[in-house]
Amino acid sequence: MTALVIAEHDNATLKGATLNTVTAAAACGAEVHVLVAGHNAGAAAAAAAQIAGVTQVIHADGPSLAQGLAENVKAQVVSLASGYSHILFPATAAGKNVAPRVAARLDVAQISDVTKVVSADTFERPIYAGNAIATVQSADAVKVLTVRTTGFDAAAATGGSATVRTVDAVADSGLSTFQGSEIAQNDRPELTAAKIIVSGGRALGSAEKFNEVLTPLADKLGAAIGASRAAVDAGYAANDLQVGQTGKIVAPQLYIAAGISGAIQHLAGMKDSKVIVAINKDPEAPIFQVADFGLEADLFAAVPELTQSL
């Protein structure tokens, strides 16, 4: 058996989610290959070759793959699929954009958000916002999986010595075109890779208070800032800061939830955090049920006091 991991990268460096996905691929009991599909992505391919446990890197390089358009990446993956028993994508926005297209083209069922590999054909995945775990067995010849990266440790980024095989990039499908992007500048750690996250909820009351209360604490801790869906919907925080079932799934070493009640959708996105600290004045808030440390207090007094004490 051989598994193909679809690397997530920016043509220069690999994203951390790729390392977690390699670990999942290895757990399938298969030899692990990595596909780096991009344009002028030699540096990313070289980095992939250094990942421990990877035996081969397939480097597809061409203008059609420069922006990672789903239709073109799908065609590249499908062109290589016949040699693999498993095809794995990180369960990120990019991975979830391409994986269903690959599964449909191969006429197999996709298994989404895998959190554990039981055996080569059997996997666990959360359902009902993480309140139940489904065990799924697939009889398909090729298993197409998206991997919830918080369920697997990251493979070592160095220590490997995989060979790099170059293949021709697929032609542009013409189904979509890249028009442009607006990149948000952020000097904080990326939310899904941060070791510490400070999150705020609707109780903060306004965007001004959200920034005034949480930013000093995040600065002191070197933390990323997150938000509940309620806070995002209310306009207190940007959409890309949302943590939860319909936002980003995170599992930092420390997660501080200030003014977040703990709706089931939010808990689904952060309950795998190693240490959870909840600050809420409502003693009945559901967040306290999953918190390792709970502080029943007014966040407008408690958070600045905590910041001052650090």
C-alpha positions in Angstrom: 0.0 0.0 0.0 1.1 3.5 -0.8 -0.5 6.7 0.5 -0.4 10.1 -1.3 -0.5 13.2 0.9 -1.5 16.4 -0.9 0.9 19.1 0.5 -0.5 22.5 1.5 2.1 25.2 0.7 2.5 28.7 -0.6 5.1 27.7 -3.3 7.9 28.6 -0.9 7.2 26.8 2.4 5.0 24.0 3.6 2.1 24.7 5.9 2.1 22.9 9.2 -1.1 20.9 8.4 1.0 18.9 5.9 3.1 17.4 8.7 0.0 16.2 10.6 -1.4 14.7 7.5 1.8 12.7 6.9 1.4 11.2 10.4 -2.1 10.1 9.5 -0.9 8.6 6.2 1.8 6.6 8.1 -0.8 5.3 10.5 -2.6 3.7 7.5 0.4 1.3 7.4 1.4 2.6 4.0 4.5 4.0 2.3 4.1 7.8 2.3 4.5 9.9 -0.8 3.8 13.7 -0.9 2.5 15.7 -3.9 3.7 19.3 -4.1 1.6 20.9 -6.9 2.5 24.5 -7.5 4.5 27.0 -9.6 8.2 27.7 -8.8 7.6 25.5 -5.8 11.0 23.9 -5.7 11.7 25.1 -2.2 8.4 23.6 -0.9 9.3 20.3 -2.6 12.7 20.3 -1.0 11.1 20.9 2.4 8.7 18.0 1.8 11.7 15.7 1.1 13.0 16.4 4.5 9.9 15.2 6.3 10.5 12.1 8.4 8.7 9.1 7.1 8.3 10.4 3.5 9.9 8.2 0.9 9.1 10.1 -2.3 8.0 13.6 -3.2 6.2 14.2 -6.5 6.8 17.7 -7.7 4.3 19.0 -10.3 5.3 22.5 -11.4 3.5 24.8 -13.8 1.5 28.0 -14.2 -1.8 26.2 -14.0 -1.0 25.2 -10.4 0.3 28.6 -9.2 -2.7 29.6 -7.2 -3.9 26.1 -6.2 -7.2 26.4 -8.2 -9.3 23.4 -7.1 -10.1 22.2 -10.6 -6.5 22.1 -11.7 -5.2 20.5 -8.5 -8.0 17.9 -8.8 -6.9 17.0 -12.3 -3.3 16.7 -11.1 -4.2 14.4 -8.2 -6.5 12.2 -10.4 -3.7 11.8 -13.0 -1.6 10.1 -10.2 -4.3 8.3 -8.3 -4.1 4.9 -9.9 -0.9 4.1 -8.0 -2.3 4.8 -4.5 -4.4 3.1 -1.9 -5.0 6.3 0.1 -5.1 9.9 -0.9 -5.1 12.3 2.1 -5.7 16.0 2.3 -5.5 18.3 5.4 -9.1 19.2 6.5 -8.4 22.9 5.7 -10.2 25.3 3.4 -7.9 24.3 0.6 -8.0 20.5 1.3 -11.8 20.5 1.6 -12.1 22.4 -1.7 -10.2 19.7 -3.7 -10.9 16.4 -1.9 -14.6 16.1 -2.9 -13.7 16.8 -6.5 -11.1 14.0 -6.4 -13.5 11.6 -4.7 -16.2 12.3 -7.3 -13.9 11.9 -10.2 -12.7 8.5 -8.8 -16.3 7.5 -8.0 -15.4 6.7 -4.4 -16.8 8.0 -1.0 -14.9 10.7 0.7 -14.3 10.2 4.5 -14.1 13.6 6.1 -12.4 14.9 9.2 -10.6 11.7 10.2 -9.3 12.0 13.7 -8.0 8.4 14.1 -6.8 5.6 11.9 -8.0 2.3 13.3 -6.7 0.3 10.3 -6.0 0.7 6.7 -9.7 0.7 5.8 -11.3 1.8 9.1 -11.3 5.4 10.5 -12.9 7.5 13.2 -14.5 10.8 12.6 -16.6 13.2 14.8 -20.3 13.7 14.1 -23.0 15.8 15.8 -20.5 18.6 16.5 -18.1 16.2 18.1 -20.6 14.7 20.5 -20.3 11.3 19.0 -17.5 9.5 17.1 -18.4 7.4 14.1 -16.2 4.5 13.0 -16.3 4.3 9.2 -15.0 1.3 7.2 -14.4 1.8 3.5 -14.4 -0.9 0.8 -13.3 1.5 -1.9 -10.1 0.6 -3.7 -8.8 4.2 -3.1 -9.6 5.9 0.2 -10.0 9.7 -0.1 -9.6 11.2 3.3 -9.5 14.7 4.8 -7.6 14.7 8.0 -8.5 16.8 11.1 -5.0 18.0 11.9 -5.7 18.4 15.6 -6.1 14.6 15.8 -2.5 13.8 14.8 0.9 14.9 16.0 3.0 16.6 13.4 5.7 14.6 11.7 9.2 15.8 12.2 10.0 18.4 9.5 13.6 17.3 9.3 15.4 14.0 9.3 13.9 12.5 6.1 15.7 11.9 2.8 13.0 11.3 0.2 13.6 11.3 -3.5 12.0 14.1 -5.6 10.3 13.0 -8.8 9.2 15.7 -11.2 6.1 15.2 -13.3 4.4 17.4 -15.9 1.8 19.8 -14.6 -1.7 19.4 -16.0 -3.0 21.9 -18.5 -5.3 24.6 -17.2 -8.9 23.3 -17.1 -10.3 26.7 -18.0 -13.1 26.2 -15.5 -11.9 29.0 -13.2 -9.5 31.8 -13.2 -7.6 33.6 -10.4 -8.6 37.2 -10.2 -6.6 38.5 -7.2 -6.3 38.3 -3.5 -6.2 40.7 -0.5 -3.8 39.3 2.1 -4.5 40.3 5.6 -1.3 41.3 7.4 -1.0 39.8 10.9 2.1 39.7 13.1 0.5 37.2 15.4 0.8 33.4 15.1 -1.5 31.7 12.7 -4.6 30.6 14.5 -4.5 26.9 13.7 -0.8 26.7 14.5 -0.7 28.8 17.6 0.4 27.3 20.9 -1.7 29.9 22.9 -5.0 31.4 21.9 -7.0 34.1 23.6 -10.6 34.1 22.4 -13.5 36.4 23.1 -17.2 36.1 22.8 -20.3 38.2 22.4 -20.1 39.4 26.1 -17.3 41.8 25.1 -20.0 44.0 23.7 -18.2 45.8 20.8 -15.3 45.6 18.5 -13.6 48.4 20.5 -13.9 46.4 23.8 -12.9 43.2 22.1 -9.6 44.7 21.0 -9.1 46.8 24.2 -9.5 43.8 26.5 -8.0 40.9 24.6 -5.1 42.5 22.7 -2.9 43.4 25.7 -3.3 39.8 27.1 -2.5 38.3 23.7 0.5 40.5 23.4 1.8 39.5 26.8 1.4 35.8 26.0 2.5 35.9 22.4 -0.9 34.4 21.6 -3.2 34.3 18.6 -6.6 35.9 18.9 -9.8 33.9 18.3 -13.5 34.6 18.5 -16.8 32.8 18.8 -19.2 32.8 16.0 -21.5 35.2 17.9 -18.6 37.7 18.2 -17.8 37.4 14.5 -21.5 37.8 13.5 -21.8 40.8 15.7 -18.8 42.4 13.9 -16.5 42.4 16.9 -13.8 40.3 15.1 -12.8 39.3 11.6 -14.3 36.2 10.0 -10.9 34.5 9.8 -10.7 34.6 13.6 -13.7 32.4 14.2 -13.1 29.2 16.2 -15.7 26.5 16.0 -17.6 24.0 13.9 -18.1 26.5 11.1 -14.8 28.2 11.7 -11.3 26.9 12.5 -10.5 23.8 14.5 -7.7 24.4 17.0 -5.9 22.5 19.6 -3.3 24.8 21.3 -1.4 24.2 24.5 -3.5 26.9 26.2 -6.9 28.2 25.2 -8.3 31.2 27.1 -12.0 31.8 26.5 -13.2 35.2 27.8 -17.0 35.9 27.7 -17.7 32.7 25.7 -20.7 30.8 26.9 -19.6 27.6 25.2 -22.2 26.7 22.5 -21.8 23.2 21.2 -20.6 24.6 17.9 -17.8 26.5 19.5 -16.7 23.6 21.8 -16.4 21.4 18.7 -13.6 23.7 17.5 -11.5 23.9 20.6 -12.2 21.2 23.1 -9.1 19.3 22.1 -7.0 22.1 23.5 -4.5 20.8 26.1 -5.5 23.4 28.8 -8.7 25.4 28.7 -9.2 28.4 30.9 -12.7 29.9 31.0 -13.6 33.4 32.3 -17.4 34.0 32.5 -19.7 35.6 35.1 -22.4 33.0 34.4 -21.8 30.0 36.6 -24.1 27.9 34.4 -22.1 28.6 31.2 -21.5 25.3 29.3 -17.8 26.3 28.8 -17.1 25.5 32.4 -17.9 21.8 31.7 -14.9 21.4 29.4 -12.6 23.9 31.1 -9.6 22.8 33.1 -9.7 26.1 35.0 -12.8 28.2 35.4 -13.0 31.8 36.8 -16.5 33.0 37.6 -15.9 36.8 37.2 -16.6 39.8 35.2 -14.2 39.6 32.2 -13.8 43.4 32.1 -12.1 43.3 35.5 -10.5 39.8 35.4 -8.8 40.0 32.0 -7.0 43.3 32.6 -6.0 42.1 36.1 -4.6 38.9 34.6 -2.7 40.9 32.0 -1.3 43.2 34.6 -0.1 40.2 36.7 1.8 38.6 33.9 
